[in-house]
Amino acid sequence: MSRKLLSLKNGDNTINTYTIGRAMSRLKDIKELSEQELVQWLAEHNIQPYRAKQIQMWVYMHQVDHFSEMTNLSKELRNLLAAHFTIDRLKVNAVEHSKDDSRKYLFELKDSNCIETVIIPEKNHFTVCISSQVGCAQGCRFCSTARNGLVRNLTRGEIIAQVRDLVRQVEYEAIDHRRLTNVVFMGMGEPLANYKNLLGALEILTGNETGLRISSRRITVSTAGVVPKLGVLGYDSPVKPAISLNAADNATRGFLMPINRKYPIETLLEACRKYPLKPGGMITFEYVLIKGINDSRKDAKRLSKLLRPVRAKINLIAFNEFEGCEFKRPDDSVIMDFQKILLDENYTVMIRQSKGADISAACGQLRTRCVSDKKMFHF
């Protein structure tokens, strides 16, 4: 299938309406405010609270870029909003197209830092893989993002903007009837290490009245295992959890993932066992298969025994190689054998086919930096 992307040059009226002058730099992006915070701001200006819902409907449902377009508000209120806020879109520095029709966006933030976001085509819909931080502090050996370390957390508005902007882009293209309906927090960063902004963004993403109307059943938050936040996520939000496990013993997991030294497997699985799942719900465990490290039959049998106390399903992911990495992808026969052992133990096991590998957009490959000439560099 061939898909052409609309022009995304500066000034284009599709996704990239990012123009911030000196006068606007002091203004706050209105997406940084929750509905309650917006109600409070309106009250301080003697404006009735119901206007907050109207404003957010314009921002998220109607996708306007200017307060002047909010036609059911008075001209005075529109001018007041414009004097205090902006409705920002992310600046698109580059878009890469994969042969499998995935697309990777290099978004530049106001402070010139960059993040990557990936649109993944599915049979009947699109999934967007979004970032929660600039870089990552977790230091997982198999992940390219970790190599630059952590720069900063994304704000709630920056998290929301990745979905908001790309929902509009998909709808604008309207090449087929597929819509962007699924969101996975599996891009750059550890979502649970940016917990407050994660929850703020989820409130808007799942908001049916004034938000982006993404079903919580279609949002997955993946974590390397930040146990204290995992323990409360299920009470704070109904989204689906996914655990990046990648080994069934502490020695191997500690080698691959430094976080295991702070929250070892036993501690992590106890938090998973107590997670408040809905009836029939399961926790997804992601397991990146790395040749000679965690892909043996013994590893599969150990994993089967380990997850028995948890309502678990397993996603197997063949390691996606990247330049400078010491690890290799296992042979397909090894992957299939690993899956069969788990299937024979009555687990739900999927081999996840990573998309976008040819543009470094697959699992574990996101890593960028922006420089003065605005070019994108892959490592």
C-alpha positions in Angstrom: 0.0 0.0 0.0 1.3 3.4 -0.9 0.7 6.4 1.4 1.7 9.9 0.7 2.2 12.3 3.6 1.0 15.9 3.3 3.7 18.6 3.2 4.8 19.5 6.7 7.0 22.5 6.0 6.9 25.5 8.3 3.7 27.5 7.8 1.7 24.4 6.6 -1.9 24.4 7.9 -2.1 20.7 8.6 0.0 19.7 11.6 2.8 22.2 11.8 1.3 25.5 12.8 4.1 26.0 15.3 5.0 29.7 15.2 6.0 31.3 18.4 7.1 35.0 18.4 8.8 36.8 21.2 5.5 38.2 22.3 4.0 34.8 22.6 6.9 33.2 24.4 5.7 34.4 27.8 2.2 32.9 27.3 1.2 29.5 28.6 0.0 26.7 26.5 -3.6 26.1 27.5 -3.2 22.4 27.2 -1.1 22.5 30.4 -4.2 23.3 32.4 -6.7 20.7 33.6 -10.3 21.4 33.4 -10.4 22.3 37.1 -7.4 24.6 36.7 -9.1 26.3 33.8 -12.2 26.7 35.9 -10.2 28.3 38.6 -8.5 30.7 36.2 -11.9 31.7 34.8 -13.2 32.3 38.3 -10.4 34.7 39.0 -11.6 36.7 36.0 -15.2 36.5 37.0 -16.2 34.1 34.2 -18.6 31.3 34.7 -17.1 27.8 35.1 -19.1 26.1 32.3 -17.0 28.1 29.9 -14.1 25.7 30.7 -15.8 22.8 29.0 -16.6 24.9 25.9 -13.0 26.0 25.7 -11.6 22.4 26.0 -14.1 21.1 23.4 -12.7 23.7 20.9 -9.1 22.7 21.7 -9.5 18.9 21.7 -12.6 18.0 19.8 -12.6 20.7 17.2 -8.8 21.1 17.1 -8.7 24.8 16.7 -5.4 26.7 16.7 -6.7 30.2 17.6 -9.1 31.4 20.3 -10.7 33.6 17.6 -12.2 30.4 16.2 -14.2 29.7 19.4 -17.4 31.2 18.1 -19.7 30.4 21.0 -17.5 32.6 23.3 -17.8 36.3 23.5 -15.2 38.4 21.7 -14.1 39.8 25.1 -13.4 36.3 26.4 -11.6 35.2 23.2 -9.4 38.3 23.5 -8.7 37.6 27.2 -7.7 34.0 26.4 -5.4 35.1 23.6 -3.8 37.6 25.9 -2.9 34.9 28.4 -2.6 31.6 26.5 -1.5 29.9 23.3 -2.8 26.7 21.7 0.5 25.2 20.7 1.3 22.4 18.2 4.6 20.6 18.1 7.1 21.6 15.5 7.8 18.9 13.0 11.5 18.7 12.1 11.3 15.5 10.0 9.1 12.6 9.1 10.6 9.2 8.1 8.5 6.6 6.2 8.9 2.9 6.7 8.4 0.3 4.1 5.7 -1.1 6.3 3.8 2.2 6.3 4.9 3.3 9.8 5.9 6.9 10.2 8.3 8.4 12.7 8.0 12.1 13.6 10.8 14.1 15.0 9.1 16.8 17.1 11.0 19.8 18.3 9.9 21.3 21.6 10.0 25.0 22.6 13.4 24.6 24.4 14.9 23.0 21.2 14.9 19.5 22.7 13.5 16.8 20.5 11.3 13.7 20.9 10.2 10.9 18.6 6.7 9.7 18.1 5.6 6.8 15.8 2.4 6.1 14.0 1.9 2.4 13.5 -0.7 1.1 10.9 -2.9 -1.7 12.0 -5.6 -3.6 10.1 -8.5 -1.4 11.1 -6.9 1.5 12.9 -3.7 3.4 13.7 -1.7 3.2 17.0 0.5 6.0 18.1 3.6 5.2 20.2 4.3 8.3 22.3 7.2 9.6 24.5 6.9 10.7 28.1 10.4 12.1 28.6 13.3 13.6 26.6 15.7 10.7 26.8 15.5 8.2 29.6 17.3 7.6 32.9 16.7 3.8 33.2 19.9 2.7 31.4 18.5 -0.5 29.9 21.3 -2.1 27.8 19.1 -3.1 24.9 17.5 0.3 24.4 18.9 3.0 22.3 17.0 5.8 24.1 19.0 5.2 27.3 22.3 6.1 25.6 21.7 9.8 25.8 20.5 9.7 29.4 17.6 11.8 30.7 17.3 15.4 29.7 13.9 16.2 31.3 10.3 15.2 31.7 7.7 16.1 29.1 5.0 18.4 30.3 1.4 17.2 30.2 0.8 19.5 27.3 3.7 18.0 25.3 2.4 14.5 26.0 -1.1 15.5 24.9 0.2 17.3 21.8 1.7 14.1 20.3 -1.7 12.5 20.2 -3.7 15.6 19.4 -1.6 16.6 16.5 -1.4 13.2 15.0 -5.1 12.5 15.4 -5.7 15.6 13.2 -3.1 14.6 10.7 -4.7 11.2 10.3 -8.1 12.7 9.9 -6.8 15.3 7.5 -5.3 12.7 5.2 -8.5 10.7 5.2 -7.0 8.2 2.8 -9.0 5.3 4.2 -11.4 4.8 7.0 -8.8 3.9 9.7 -8.7 6.3 12.6 -6.1 6.8 15.3 -7.7 4.9 18.2 -4.9 3.4 20.2 -2.1 4.9 22.3 0.9 3.2 23.8 3.4 4.9 26.1 6.3 2.9 24.8 8.4 5.7 23.2 11.2 7.7 24.8 11.3 7.7 28.6 9.8 5.9 31.6 6.1 7.1 32.0 5.9 6.2 35.7 8.9 8.4 36.4 6.8 11.4 35.1 3.8 10.3 37.0 2.0 13.6 37.6 2.2 14.7 34.0 1.2 11.2 32.8 -2.0 11.3 34.8 -2.8 14.8 33.6 -2.3 13.7 30.0 -4.4 10.6 30.5 -7.3 12.7 31.8 -7.4 14.6 28.5 -6.7 11.6 26.3 -9.6 9.6 27.8 -12.0 12.6 28.3 -15.3 11.8 26.6 -16.9 15.2 27.0 -14.1 17.6 26.4 -11.0 15.5 25.7 -9.6 13.4 22.8 -12.1 10.5 23.5 -9.5 7.7 23.4 -10.9 4.7 25.2 -8.9 3.7 28.3 -9.0 0.1 27.1 -7.0 1.3 24.1 -4.2 3.0 26.1 -1.2 1.0 27.3 1.3 2.4 29.8 4.6 0.4 29.7 7.0 0.6 32.6 10.4 -0.8 33.4 9.2 -1.5 36.9 8.8 1.7 39.0 7.1 -0.3 41.7 5.8 2.6 44.0 4.0 4.2 41.1 2.9 0.9 39.6 1.2 0.2 42.9 -1.1 3.2 42.5 -1.6 3.4 38.8 -4.4 0.9 38.8 -6.3 3.1 41.3 -5.6 6.4 39.5 -6.3 5.4 36.0 -8.1 2.5 34.2 -5.5 2.2 31.4 -3.8 -1.1 30.7 -0.4 -1.7 32.3 2.6 -3.4 30.5 5.7 -4.6 32.3 9.1 -4.6 30.5 10.4 -7.8 32.1 13.0 -9.3 29.7 14.4 -11.9 32.1 13.1 -14.4 34.6 16.0 -14.2 37.1 17.5 -11.3 38.9 21.0 -11.8 37.7 20.1 -11.5 34.0 17.5 -8.8 34.5 19.9 -6.8 36.7 22.5 -7.0 33.9 20.0 -5.8 31.3 18.0 -3.3 33.4 19.6 -1.4 36.3 16.2 -0.7 37.8 16.1 -4.4 38.9 18.7 -3.6 41.5 16.3 -1.3 43.3 13.1 -3.2 42.5 14.0 -6.9 42.1 11.8 -9.3 40.3 10.1 -10.5 43.5 9.1 -7.0 44.5 7.9 -6.2 41.0 5.8 -9.3 40.7 4.2 -8.7 44.1 3.1 -5.3 42.9 1.7 -7.0 39.7 -0.1 -9.6 41.8 -1.8 -6.8 43.8 -2.7 -4.7 40.7 -6.4 -3.9 40.7 -7.3 -5.6 37.4 -10.9 -5.6 36.0 -12.7 -8.9 35.6 -10.9 -10.8 32.8 -8.1 -8.3 32.7 -4.4 -9.3 32.5 -1.1 -7.6 32.8 1.0 -7.7 29.7 4.7 -8.7 30.2 7.0 -7.6 27.5 10.0 -9.9 26.9 12.7 -8.8 24.5 14.5 -11.9 23.2 18.3 -11.4 23.0 20.5 -14.0 21.4 22.5 -15.9 24.1 21.2 -13.8 26.9 17.6 -14.7 27.7 16.4 -16.9 24.9 17.1 -20.4 26.0 14.6 -23.1 26.7 15.6 -22.9 30.4 14.7 -19.2 30.3 11.3 -20.0 28.9 10.6 -22.6 31.5 11.8 -20.3 34.3 9.5 -17.5 32.9 6.5 -19.8 32.9 7.0 -20.7 36.5 7.7 -17.1 37.5 4.5 -15.6 36.1 2.2 -18.3 37.5 0.9 -16.2 40.4 -0.1 -13.3 38.1 -2.9 -12.9 35.6 -0.4 -12.6 32.8 -0.1 -12.5 29.0 3.2 -12.3 27.3 4.5 -10.3 24.3 7.7 -11.7 22.9 9.7 -9.2 21.0 12.8 -10.1 18.9 15.6 -7.7 19.8 15.9 -4.8 17.3 19.5 -4.3 16.5 21.0 -0.8 16.3 24.4 0.6 15.6 26.9 0.2 18.5 24.9 -2.3 20.4 26.5 -5.5 21.7 23.4 -7.7 21.3 22.0 -9.7 18.5 18.5 -10.9 17.4 17.8 -14.7 18.0 17.0 -16.9 15.0 13.3 -17.3 14.2 13.4 -21.0 15.2 14.6 -20.0 18.7 11.8 -17.5 19.0 9.2 -20.0 17.9 10.5 -22.6 20.3 10.4 -20.1 23.2 6.8 -19.3 22.4 5.8 -23.0 22.2 7.1 -23.7 25.6 4.9 -20.9 27.1 1.9 -21.9 25.0 2.2 -25.4 26.3 1.9 -24.0 29.8 -1.4 -22.3 28.8 -0.2 -18.7 28.6 -1.5 -16.3 26.0 1.7 -15.5 24.1 2.1 -13.2 21.1 5.2 -12.7 19.0 5.0 -9.0 18.4 6.2 -8.0 15.0 8.1 -4.7 15.5 7.3 -2.2 12.8 9.4 0.6 11.5 12.8 -1.1 12.1 14.1 0.2 8.8 13.7 3.8 10.0 14.9 3.1 13.6 11.3 3.4 14.9 10.9 -0.1 16.3 10.9 -1.1 20.0 14.1 0.2 21.7 15.4 2.1 18.7 14.1 5.7 19.4 17.0 8.0 20.0 17.4 11.6 18.7 19.0 14.9 19.3 18.5 18.3 17.8 21.3 20.5 16.8 21.5 24.1 15.6 20.9 23.3 11.9 17.8 21.3 12.8 18.9 18.1 11.3 18.1 14.7 12.8 20.8 12.3 13.8 20.4 8.6 14.4 23.0 6.5 16.3 
